[in-house]
Amino acid sequence: MKRLVTLCLLLLGLLPANAQYSGEAVQDETARVTVAKFIAPVTLITIGSLGVGVPFMVKGREWVRDNVGYCYVGGRPFKADDYIQFLPLAMDLGLGAIGVKARHTFKDRFLVSATAYASMAIMVNAVKYSVCEMRPDNSSANSFPSGHTATAFTAAEIVRVEYGPWWGLGAYAISVATACLRVYNNRHWVNDLLAGAGFGILSAHIGYWLLPLENRAIDAIRSRHASRKDIGFLALPMADPFTRSAGLSIAMSF
């Protein structure tokens, strides 16, 4: 257990520099595409990718598995990671509802989150089924990168942007705990976690980058049908307990 805690602290220390919040930033800054916003996610994805084929990195990840995995150090699996991966998302969409001031409106946060998760799912699954990396427990060849970690870090970055440093720190801590449990439960290599975190942070940025385009598209639809009264919009959350996945179902009539 001490080694698991140590791993969590090390991963927390690898959190990107942009995980620090500046209260002086203006709202429009979130939609700007800058080189600085690529540094942390690209670095994490690159380091994680090296763990797939570089010999000394492969040995390093095996050492972590042998010293943290429950079946190697003695213990029992702790499957909380299947559930706490969604806590940052709950913070993302729920904090505003209980009165915590957010940077964007609920509609904008919803659009950012939906776009970010769609981007994350596309990127992560495309890499998973292209690389075909075997999991540590040899259960399947879709280990790299970690989808649980990407899911948690996507929302953690949005929470940081929307609600500031302290809420962001809490969301990132939950994300790191999710990542560490993936190694403890012998479901992922440590490099899978780094790449998953990188894809998650990048996906959050993509959500903000595309927000102005989405708002313009919505405004165009509204103005085109301003004279009609039968415009409808419905969004419903979905969850599949069998695949342990969640998503959003969106319908618009006009």
N, C-alpha and C positions, 0 to 999 in steps of 0.2 A: 504493500500500500504506500509506503514511503517513496518507492520508485515511481509510482503512478502520480503522486503529488508533485514530485520533482519534475516529471515530464510536463505536467500542466503548467508549472511555473516557467519552465523553459519556453513552452509555446506561447505563454502570455507575454514573455519578454520579446518574442518575435512579432508581436502585433505591429502593424504598420504605423509609421510616423503620422500618417493622416488620420489615425484613430484618435488624435487629439483635436478637440473642438475649439474653434476660435469664434467667440461671440461677436467679433467685429465683422465677420463675413456677411455679405448681403445675400438675400434669398436667391437672386439670379445667378450667383456664383456656382450654385450646385449644377446648373445646366451647362457650364463652360467645360469644354474638352481641353484639358491641359496635360502636359507631359508628366507633371508631378502626380497626377491621379493614376497614372499607369505604373509608377515605380514599384509601389508595394505589391499589387497583385501580380505583376509580371515577374518580380523577384521570387515571390512565393511559388508561382507556377513553375518557374525555371528550376529552382532548387528541388522541388518535388519531382520534376521530370527526370532530373539526374539520378534520382533514386531508383528508377526503373531499370537502367542498364549499366551505369558506371559501377565497376566492381567494388571499390571501397565504400561507396554509398550503399550498395546492396548488403555488404557485410554489416554496415552500421545499422541499417534498419532491422536486420536479423538479430543483432545484439539487443536492440530496444525491445523487439518482440520477446526474446528469451528472458528479459529482465522485468518486463511489465505485464505480459499476457498472463491471464489468470491460470491457464492450464500449464504454464511453465513455472510460475512462482508459488502455485498452490492457492486455491480459492475457488470461487464460484462465479459464473457470469452474472453481470448486473446490467440488465437491459434497459435502464432508464434512458439511454441515449436515443431509443426509438421514439421517445416522447418529448424529452426536453429540447430536442432539435427544433421544435415548433414554438418554444417559449419566446424567443426573440421576435418571431412573427406576431405572436399575441401582444407583445409589448408594442411593436410597430403600429398595429392597427387599434390597439385598445387604450393606450395611455392618454391619447387625446380625448377619448370618451369619458375619462374620469377627471378631466380638467387640467391635465398637464399641457402646457403650451407647446405647440408644435410649430415648426417653421412653415409648413404647408397646410392647406386645407385637407379635410378628410378625402375629398375627391381626388386631389393630387397625390396624396399618400397612397390611395388605393391604386391609381394608375401606375405610380412608380413601383409599387410592390408587385403588381401583376406583370408588368414588363420585365422587372428584374428576375422574377422567378421563372418566367418563360425563357428568358435569355440563359439563365443558369441551367435549366433543364436541358436545353438544346446543346449547350457547350459541354456539360458534364457527361451526358449520355453519348454524345458524338465521340468524345475521347475514350470513355469507358469501353465502347464496343469497337473502337479502332485499335487501341493498345492491347486489350484482352489480357490484362495482368491478373495472374492467379491470386486469390485471396490467401492470407496466411493460414486459414483453416482448410484450404483446398476445396472450398464449397462451390466456387464459381470463378470464371475468368473475367470479372468486371470490377476489380479492386481499385484501379487508378482512374480518376481521383475519388475521394470520399464524398458521396452525395449527401450524407448526413451533415458532414462538416460544411459543405457548400450551402446547404439549406439554412443552417444556423447563422453562418457568417454573412449571408446576403441580408438577412433582416437586422443583424447586429450593426452593420454599417449604416443602414437606413435609420435605425434608432439613434445612432450617434449623430447623424446629420440633423435629424428632426428634433431631438429632445436635449441634446447637449452632452457634456462629458460624463456626468455621473450616471445617467441612465445608459449611455453608451458603454461605459465601463461594465455595468451589470450585464448588459446583453452580450458583450464580448466574453465576459467570464463564463457565462452559460455556454457560449459557443466553444470555448476552449475545453470546458468540462465534457461537452458532447464529443469533441474530437478525441480527447484522452480515453474516454470509455470505448471508443471504437478500437483502439489499440488494446486496451485491457481485455475486451471481449474477443480478441483475436480475429476481428473482422477486417482490419485494415493495417497496412504498414504505415509507419510514421510519415513517410514522404507523401502518401495519399492524403494525409491531413493537411500538409502544407499546400499542396496543389488545390485541394478542395476549398481551403480558406481563400486562396488567391482568386479562384473562379467566383466565389461568393462575393468578395469585395468588388471585383470587376463588374459583376452583374448588377450590383446596387448602383454603381456609377452609370451603367448603361440605362438603367431605369430613369435616372435624373436627366441624362443627356437627351433621351427621347421624349421627355415630358412636354417641352414646348411644342413639338410637332404633333403630339397627341391632342393637346389642348386646342391647337389651331384646327385640327381635323374635326374635333367635336364642335367647335364654334361654327365651322363651315356648315356642318350638318344642321345645327340649330338655326342658323340664319336662312338656310335653304328651305327649311320646313317651318319657319316661324309662324306662318299662317295656319298651320295644322295643329289640332289639339289632341291628336291620337299618338303623339310620340311617347314611347315608353322605354324604360331602362330597368333591368332587373339583374341583380348580382347575388348569387347564392354560393356559400362555401360548400365544399364537398370533401368527404373523407372516406377512404377505403381501408377498413381495418385489416383486410387480408394482405394488401401490399404495403400497408403502413405509409400511405401517401395521402397528400391533401392537395386541394386545388380550388379554383374558382370557376363557376359557370356563369357566363355573362350573356345576356340576351337584350337586344335593342330592337324596337319596332318603330317604324316611321313611314 
